[in-house]
Amino acid sequence: MRVSKINKIFAIVLLLQVVFMCYKAISTKDPVVVVKKITELNKDQISSLTIQGKQGKSSLTFRLRNMGGTWVLPDKYNFPVEQKRAHQLLNSFLSMRLSKPVATSIASQSRLFVSERMYARKITWPNGNNLEGFYLGSPAGKANMLSHIRLLGENEVYQGVIMNSWQVGLSTRDWISPIFLDLDVDDVVEFRQVQKNNSYGKDELYVRRVNGHWILQGMPSVTQEPFNPVSFSSYLSMQCFWDLDDIAGKGVPFPPNSNLSDAPIVMTFTIRDKKTGKTRDVKVYVGYKQAGGEGYYCRTSEEPWIYIISPEKAYSFALKREFFGDEYRKNRDPNSK
């Protein structure tokens, strides 16, 4: 009987020890961290994005729209953006998980560039009748790609977001491929350029590649001889690669005063396919100077888009007299010495 009481006492003590240890473990455990998502929408449910920011002293607004699964620029004739860039942006903020805010005050929001008046980027999208989004602010560390962020309509500021404002551009060139013509110069077998409104009234260049040499067609001499291949090859290489500054329109009618319907400069590249041996012509039409701007209108025969190119590119189209031999220069220009 006495042994039984002692066993009961030991059992009670043991039970109290177990309860104490469980309590201690629970009391010292880290508090539960609430993890927040930026939106409950998935990538396919986001129909458009509006990006706002400042470039210098100017406030800029840039828009992207999802049209049937393709992201386009609605303010640029629905020109398709580089899809990889659009999906990278979506994946960046849809994968974010926010926890442990670092600030809540208005002063801190301004200091970290996530306030309503001071921010690096403001990115929003519609969710039914509501507007969702966030402010992307200053870097949260020097040795990484982390930034501060604040959700629309909330005071908490979070850090540790793997995203920088410079990844979210505010210009057309930030979202599209700047290259609209990229030809392999080795595939070009003929080149023609008709240029109007110059000092001669009209100038034409027609060159063919024969046995690896460029031959000027119609040269006023007994035999067709190669002409300054180094200078011309350099010129041709430059004209096989074009980049753009902006998008001016699509299809017909052309932009007002662009003169693309009767282009002052028309280049024709005859390309031979390495595999089939078949040839095709790629034409480039260069129009007049952009109204109110510095660039020039242009388009290719490959697509309906009308682009704006830089004045430096347009100036490079001038036919250089050093392409031609002395006899050809004298025939084209009586004043040539």
C-alpha positions in Angstrom: 0.0 0.0 0.0 2.8 2.4 0.9 4.7 1.5 -2.3 1.6 2.3 -4.3 1.4 5.8 -2.8 5.1 6.5 -3.6 4.5 5.4 -7.2 1.6 7.8 -7.5 3.7 10.6 -6.1 6.5 9.9 -8.7 3.9 9.7 -11.5 2.5 13.1 -10.5 6.0 14.7 -10.3 6.9 13.2 -13.7 3.6 14.6 -15.2 4.4 18.0 -13.8 7.8 17.9 -15.4 6.4 17.0 -18.8 3.8 19.8 -18.6 6.6 22.3 -17.5 8.8 21.3 -20.4 6.0 21.7 -22.9 5.1 25.1 -21.6 8.7 26.2 -21.8 9.0 25.0 -25.4 5.8 26.8 -26.4 6.7 30.0 -24.6 10.1 30.2 -26.2 9.0 29.4 -29.7 9.2 32.2 -32.3 5.9 34.0 -32.8 3.9 33.1 -35.9 4.8 35.3 -38.8 2.0 36.4 -41.1 3.0 36.1 -44.7 1.1 38.3 -47.2 0.8 38.0 -51.0 0.6 41.1 -53.2 -2.5 39.8 -54.9 -4.7 36.7 -55.1 -4.8 37.0 -58.9 -2.7 34.7 -61.1 -0.7 35.9 -64.1 -3.5 35.0 -66.6 -6.0 37.1 -64.6 -4.1 40.4 -64.9 -5.4 42.2 -68.0 -3.3 45.3 -67.8 -0.5 47.1 -66.0 0.0 50.8 -65.4 3.5 51.9 -64.5 4.1 55.4 -63.1 7.4 57.0 -62.2 9.6 60.0 -62.6 12.3 60.6 -65.2 14.2 63.8 -64.2 11.5 66.4 -63.4 8.9 64.8 -65.6 6.2 62.4 -64.3 5.6 59.6 -66.8 2.9 57.0 -67.2 3.4 53.8 -69.2 0.8 51.1 -70.0 0.9 47.5 -70.9 -2.1 45.4 -71.9 -2.7 41.7 -72.3 -4.4 41.0 -75.6 -5.3 37.3 -75.9 -2.2 36.3 -74.1 0.2 38.7 -75.8 1.4 41.8 -74.0 1.2 45.0 -76.1 1.6 48.7 -75.8 -1.9 50.2 -76.1 -0.6 53.7 -76.5 1.7 52.6 -79.4 -0.9 51.0 -81.8 -0.8 47.7 -79.7 2.7 47.1 -80.7 3.8 43.8 -79.1 6.4 44.1 -76.3 9.2 41.5 -75.7 7.1 38.9 -73.9 9.9 37.7 -71.8 10.2 41.2 -70.2 6.5 41.4 -69.4 6.4 37.9 -67.8 9.6 38.6 -65.8 7.8 41.7 -64.3 4.7 39.7 -63.5 6.6 36.8 -62.0 8.7 39.1 -59.9 5.8 40.6 -57.9 3.4 37.6 -58.1 6.0 35.5 -56.3 6.6 38.1 -53.6 5.8 37.1 -50.0 5.7 40.0 -47.5 6.4 39.7 -43.8 7.8 41.8 -40.9 7.2 45.4 -41.9 10.1 47.8 -41.3 8.2 51.0 -41.1 4.7 52.5 -41.0 5.0 56.3 -40.6 4.4 58.8 -43.3 8.0 60.2 -42.8 9.5 56.7 -43.3 7.4 56.2 -46.4 8.8 59.4 -48.0 12.3 58.5 -46.9 12.1 55.1 -48.5 10.4 56.5 -51.6 7.1 54.6 -51.2 4.8 57.4 -50.3 1.9 58.7 -52.4 4.0 61.8 -53.5 7.5 60.3 -53.5 8.1 57.0 -55.1 10.4 55.3 -57.7 7.6 53.3 -59.3 3.9 52.9 -58.8 2.5 49.7 -60.5 -1.2 49.1 -60.6 -3.7 46.7 -62.2 -7.5 46.2 -62.1 -9.1 43.5 -60.0 -12.8 43.6 -60.8 -14.0 47.1 -59.7 -11.0 47.6 -57.5 -7.5 48.8 -58.2 -4.6 46.8 -56.8 -0.9 47.6 -56.8 2.2 48.7 -54.9 4.8 51.4 -54.6 8.4 50.3 -55.4 10.9 52.3 -53.6 14.6 52.7 -52.7 17.1 49.8 -52.5 17.1 47.9 -49.2 20.7 47.0 -49.5 23.9 47.9 -51.4 25.1 44.4 -52.1 21.9 42.9 -53.5 18.9 43.6 -55.6 16.4 44.2 -52.8 14.0 47.1 -52.6 11.3 48.6 -50.3 7.7 48.1 -51.1 4.3 49.4 -49.9 1.0 48.0 -51.0 -1.7 50.4 -52.2 -4.0 51.6 -49.4 -1.7 50.3 -46.6 0.8 51.9 -44.3 3.3 49.0 -43.8 6.6 49.2 -45.6 8.4 45.9 -46.3 11.9 45.2 -47.5 13.6 42.2 -49.1 11.7 42.4 -52.4 13.9 41.1 -55.3 13.0 43.9 -57.7 14.5 47.3 -58.7 12.9 50.3 -60.3 15.4 50.3 -63.1 13.9 46.9 -64.1 10.6 48.6 -64.7 11.2 51.0 -67.6 9.1 54.0 -68.6 10.0 54.2 -72.3 9.1 52.2 -75.4 12.7 51.0 -75.8 12.6 49.5 -72.3 9.9 47.0 -73.4 10.6 46.2 -77.1 13.5 44.9 -79.1 15.2 48.0 -80.5 16.3 46.1 -83.6 13.9 46.1 -86.5 16.2 45.2 -89.3 19.1 42.7 -88.9 20.4 41.2 -92.2 23.4 39.0 -92.6 25.7 41.1 -94.9 27.1 37.8 -96.3 23.6 36.9 -97.7 23.3 40.1 -99.6 23.9 39.5 -103.3 22.6 42.8 -104.7 22.0 46.3 -103.3 20.1 49.2 -104.8 19.5 52.6 -103.4 17.4 55.4 -104.9 17.8 58.7 -103.3 15.7 61.8 -104.3 16.0 65.5 -103.4 19.7 65.6 -103.3 22.1 67.9 -105.1 21.7 65.9 -108.3 17.9 65.8 -108.1 18.0 62.0 -108.0 20.8 59.5 -107.4 20.9 55.8 -107.8 23.3 53.1 -106.8 23.1 49.5 -108.0 25.8 47.0 -107.0 26.1 43.2 -107.5 28.3 40.7 -105.8 30.2 38.7 -108.4 32.7 36.1 -107.3 33.0 37.8 -103.9 33.6 41.2 -105.4 31.1 44.1 -105.5 30.6 45.4 -109.0 29.0 48.7 -109.8 26.4 48.1 -112.6 26.4 50.5 -115.5 29.7 52.0 -114.7 30.8 54.0 -117.8 33.9 52.0 -118.7 34.7 49.2 -121.1 34.7 46.6 -118.4 32.8 46.4 -115.1 35.5 46.7 -112.5 35.3 46.3 -108.7 35.0 49.7 -107.0 36.4 50.7 -103.6 35.1 47.5 -101.9 36.3 48.5 -98.4 34.3 51.7 -98.3 31.2 50.2 -99.8 31.3 47.0 -97.7 31.5 49.2 -94.6 28.5 51.2 -95.7 26.5 48.0 -96.5 27.3 46.4 -93.2 26.0 49.5 -91.4 22.8 49.5 -93.4 22.1 45.8 -92.8 21.5 46.6 -89.1 18.9 49.2 -88.0 17.6 50.1 -84.6 14.7 52.3 -83.7 13.9 55.2 -81.4 10.1 54.8 -81.3 7.0 53.5 -83.0 5.1 56.0 -85.2 2.2 53.9 -86.5 1.0 50.9 -88.4 0.0 50.3 -92.0 -1.7 52.8 -94.2 -2.4 55.7 -94.1 1.1 56.7 -93.1 1.6 59.4 -90.4 1.0 62.9 -91.7 4.0 64.5 -93.5 6.0 61.2 -93.3 6.2 61.0 -97.1 6.5 57.2 -96.9 4.1 56.8 -99.8 6.8 58.4 -102.0 9.9 57.9 -99.9 12.9 60.1 -100.7 15.2 57.1 -100.0 14.4 53.5 -101.0 16.9 50.7 -100.3 16.5 47.2 -101.7 18.6 44.3 -100.3 18.5 41.2 -102.4 19.0 38.2 -100.1 20.0 34.7 -101.1 19.0 31.9 -98.8 22.0 29.7 -97.9 19.9 26.5 -97.8 17.6 26.9 -100.8 19.5 29.3 -102.9 16.3 31.3 -103.5 16.5 35.1 -103.4 14.1 37.7 -102.0 14.0 41.5 -101.8 13.8 43.4 -98.6 13.0 47.0 -99.0 13.5 49.9 -96.6 11.6 53.2 -97.1 12.9 56.3 -95.4 10.6 59.3 -95.2 10.8 62.8 -93.9 11.7 64.2 -90.5 9.3 63.6 -87.7 7.0 66.5 -87.1 8.0 68.3 -83.9 10.9 65.8 -83.3 14.4 65.0 -84.4 13.9 61.5 -85.8 12.9 60.3 -89.3 10.0 58.0 -90.4 10.9 54.6 -91.9 9.4 51.2 -92.6 10.4 47.9 -94.2 8.6 45.7 -96.7 8.7 42.9 -94.1 6.1 44.3 -91.7 3.4 46.9 -91.4 5.0 48.9 -88.6 6.3 52.5 -89.1 9.2 53.4 -87.0 11.2 56.5 -86.0 14.9 56.4 -86.4 17.6 58.7 -85.1 18.9 61.6 -87.2 22.4 60.0 -87.0 21.1 56.9 -88.7 19.3 59.0 -91.3 22.4 61.0 -92.1 24.3 57.8 -92.7 22.2 57.2 -95.9 24.0 59.8 -98.0 25.6 58.1 -101.0 29.3 58.7 -100.6 31.3 59.6 -103.7 34.3 57.6 -102.5 32.4 54.5 -103.4 32.9 55.2 -107.1 35.9 55.3 -109.4 37.2 58.5 -110.9 35.5 58.0 -114.3 32.1 57.4 -112.6 32.4 60.5 -110.4 33.2 62.7 -113.5 30.2 61.3 -115.3 27.8 61.9 -112.4 29.2 65.3 -111.4 30.6 67.6 -114.1 32.2 69.8 -111.4 34.2 66.9 -110.0 37.9 67.2 -110.4 
